[in-house]
Amino acid sequence: MKVPLLDLKSQYKTIKDDVLKIAEEVFESQYFILGPRVDALEKEIAEYCSTRHAVGVSSGTDGLLLSLMTADIGHEDSVITTAYTFFATAGSIVRTGARPVFVDIDPDTYNISPEWVEKAIADMSEQERAKLKAIIPVYLYGQCADMDPILKIAEKYNLIVIEDAAQAIGSEYRNRRAGSMGDFGCFSFFPSKNLGAFGDGGIVTTNSDDLYDKLRILRVHGSSPKYYHKVIGGNFRLDAFQASIVSLKLKHLDKWTKKRQENAGKYRTLFTDAGLEDIVKLPVERESRHIYNQFVITLKDKRDELRRFLNDAGIGVEIYYPIPMHLQECFSYLNYKKANFPVAEHAASHTLAIPVYPELSEDQQEYVVQKIKEFYSAADSPQ
Ligand SMILES: *Cc1c(COP(=O)(O)O)cnc(C)c1O
């Protein structure tokens, strides 16, 4: 049996007629960049995320960069974030000229740990603290970080909060939607995200009228009015075609999310029935709405061997992520060392994402769990 990590083709089949109709409309209009289709998507996403505004951008990464630029983060500044995330979070900080300050994660959710944030700030010299301007919590795998303590810390130290919600559209923390809690919420429409475009795309949410105006100006090279530049921005624009694909898919998103949540529930039953609880730790669902962009299990041992075994059995799995930020070669100038963030390092060497996409069948899920059981039974048996 084949079980891919994600099956976008089977999702496409269910919306193909609508997609082709939209494609024809956009191509006939020959209106490709920003415009009414992007405006419409911005209204829909703002409503979906319970925010006042949304600004369509060229990618999730550009959303982060644009938010940092809008917050005037740059040289001399520092930004605190998690050591365990997709590279774009940390890369965007550095691209503004600022310095990332990494902290360790919560061992259950793999999200940034508010305790470690507090401790990192407490350990800073007065000078270092004066440079600290923002915090970027990441909602890893589709579950919000523990935001109440984070927002409290942000208020105490006067920090801008940028939610990296690239993996978490529609997730909730204590009944608040991802993207509505900080100053900015950044989302990605990369095809493998829960709400994916047919190419790159993203969106930034905000509740502030001022930040909204500034985001829109910096999105087009800082131009306002056209060809007059008081500030330097970039080309962070979203395509009309991508916007209309995302609008179309947004109508299906809650249904797809529900399927992902049901699949997560099915895995819990299957793993429990398989008696693997000593070897496989299942995702800890702590917040009110986890949208399962990934279903990530933590293995007691032999993660890499299991990964190869599952690949050989036709099962798509992936490691998100094999190297924490503080150990990335490009950040060696920050002088972090191995063992600085043991929880992140443990996650990097013991976790594995298994398929959880909406179209996954029960047979496929049973096959995945059966193969994992088979691997550990063989591994445990005396040679
Ligand atoms: C995908 C992702 C991004 C970047 O989004 P792109 O649209 O690929 O640029 C940023 N942060 C996290 C946590 C992500 O998962």
The ligand as an SDF file (V2000), in Angstrom:
LIG
                    3D

 15 15  0  0  0  0  0  0  0  0999 V2000
    5.9370   27.4400    5.7880 C   0  0  0  0  0  0  0  0  0  0  0  0
    6.4340   28.2470    6.9150 C   0  0  0  0  0  0  0  0  0  0  0  0
    6.9240   29.5540    6.7420 C   0  0  0  0  0  0  0  0  0  0  0  0
    7.1810   30.1600    5.3880 C   0  0  0  0  0  0  0  0  0  0  0  0
    6.1280   30.1950    4.5180 O   0  0  0  0  0  0  0  0  0  0  0  0
    6.4310   30.2630    2.9360 P   0  0  0  0  0  0  0  0  0  0  0  0
    5.0860   30.6000    2.3710 O   0  0  0  0  0  0  0  0  0  0  0  0
    6.9200   28.9360    2.5170 O   0  0  0  0  0  0  0  0  0  0  0  0
    7.4130   31.3330    2.7040 O   0  0  0  0  0  0  0  0  0  0  0  0
    7.2870   30.2760    7.8540 C   0  0  0  0  0  0  0  0  0  0  0  0
    7.2000   29.7700    9.0820 N   0  0  0  0  0  0  0  0  0  0  0  0
    6.7540   28.5200    9.2980 C   0  0  0  0  0  0  0  0  0  0  0  0
    6.6740   28.0090   10.6970 C   0  0  0  0  0  0  0  0  0  0  0  0
    6.3730   27.7070    8.2300 C   0  0  0  0  0  0  0  0  0  0  0  0
    5.9630   26.4640    8.4470 O   0  0  0  0  0  0  0  0  0  0  0  0
  1  2  1  0
  2  3  1  0
  2 14  2  0
  3  4  1  0
  3 10  2  0
  4  5  1  0
  5  6  1  0
  6  7  2  0
  6  8  1  0
  6  9  1  0
 10 11  1  0
 11 12  2  0
 12 13  1  0
 12 14  1  0
 14 15  1  0
M  END
$$$$
